[in-house]
Amino acid sequence: MLISEAYAQAAAPAQAAGVDFMSLLPLIGIFVVFYLLLIRPQAKRAKEQKLMIEALQKGDELATASGVLGRVVKVVGNYVILQIAENVQVTIQKTAIQTLLPKGTLNSIEKE
């Protein structure tokens, strides 16, 4: 006839359970490296930034993300009133604060 007979193929041998775990090792290794090099340092930096912003008080000298330097006049909720020159005050959001400068930094800059 036109149809040939079909024979069942032998079943493939079962893989050992250790082989599946070994195939996941590179993926686990990549995740560990990703966590140690990217996620953990970024979380630590965010925590330090949050603590610094919460501890702001009148008289602190700081730099904003846009590069404006000034002295804190008043902290109001999510905003900081910053004196950037004599009789010049601006209101900025706390999220715009980049770094807290050591005391006397503004005086040393003005003398130059």
C-alpha positions in Angstrom: 0.0 0.0 0.0 0.9 3.7 -0.1 1.1 4.2 3.7 4.1 2.8 5.4 3.9 1.4 8.8 4.9 3.8 11.7 6.9 2.5 14.6 7.1 4.1 18.0 10.4 5.6 18.9 12.1 4.7 22.1 11.6 7.2 25.0 14.5 9.6 25.7 16.3 8.8 28.9 15.2 11.0 31.9 17.6 13.8 32.8 19.1 13.9 36.3 17.8 16.6 38.7 21.3 18.1 39.0 21.4 19.1 35.4 18.4 21.4 35.8 20.1 23.2 38.7 23.3 23.5 36.8 21.6 25.3 34.0 20.2 27.9 36.4 23.6 28.7 38.0 24.6 31.3 35.4 21.3 33.1 35.8 21.6 33.1 39.6 25.2 34.3 39.3 24.2 37.2 37.1 21.5 38.2 39.6 23.9 38.1 42.5 26.4 40.3 40.6 23.7 42.7 39.5 22.5 43.0 43.1 26.0 43.6 44.6 27.1 46.1 42.0 23.9 48.0 41.2 21.0 47.6 43.5 22.7 47.6 47.0 24.9 50.7 46.5 22.0 52.6 45.0 19.7 51.7 47.9 22.4 52.8 50.3 22.9 56.1 48.6 19.1 56.7 48.5 18.9 56.0 52.3 21.8 58.4 53.0 20.1 61.1 50.9 16.8 60.7 52.7 18.4 61.0 56.1 20.3 64.1 55.0 17.2 65.8 53.7 15.2 65.0 56.9 18.0 66.4 59.1 18.1 69.8 57.3 17.9 72.8 59.6 18.2 76.6 59.6 21.8 77.7 58.8 22.9 74.6 56.8 24.7 75.3 53.6 23.8 73.2 50.6 24.1 72.7 46.9 21.1 72.0 44.7 21.0 69.6 41.7 21.1 72.6 39.4 24.3 73.9 41.0 22.8 76.7 43.1 24.6 77.2 46.4 22.9 78.7 49.4 22.1 78.8 53.1 18.9 77.4 54.6 16.6 80.1 56.0 13.6 78.0 56.7 12.3 74.5 56.2 8.6 74.2 55.4 7.1 70.8 54.7 8.5 69.6 51.4 10.1 72.9 50.6 13.2 74.8 51.8 13.7 78.5 51.6 17.3 79.1 50.5 19.2 82.4 50.7 21.5 82.5 47.7 22.6 86.1 48.0 22.0 89.2 50.3 18.2 89.8 50.2 17.7 87.1 47.6 15.7 84.0 48.8 14.3 81.2 46.7 12.0 78.4 47.6 13.0 74.9 46.3 11.7 71.4 46.8 13.7 69.1 49.1 14.1 66.7 46.3 16.3 69.3 44.4 18.9 69.2 47.2 22.1 67.5 46.0 24.6 67.8 48.9 25.0 69.3 52.3 28.1 71.5 52.3 30.5 71.8 55.3 29.9 74.9 57.5 31.8 78.0 56.1 32.0 76.8 52.5 29.9 79.8 51.3 32.1 82.3 53.2 35.3 80.8 51.7 33.8 81.0 48.1 32.7 84.6 48.6 36.2 85.7 49.6 37.8 84.4 46.4 
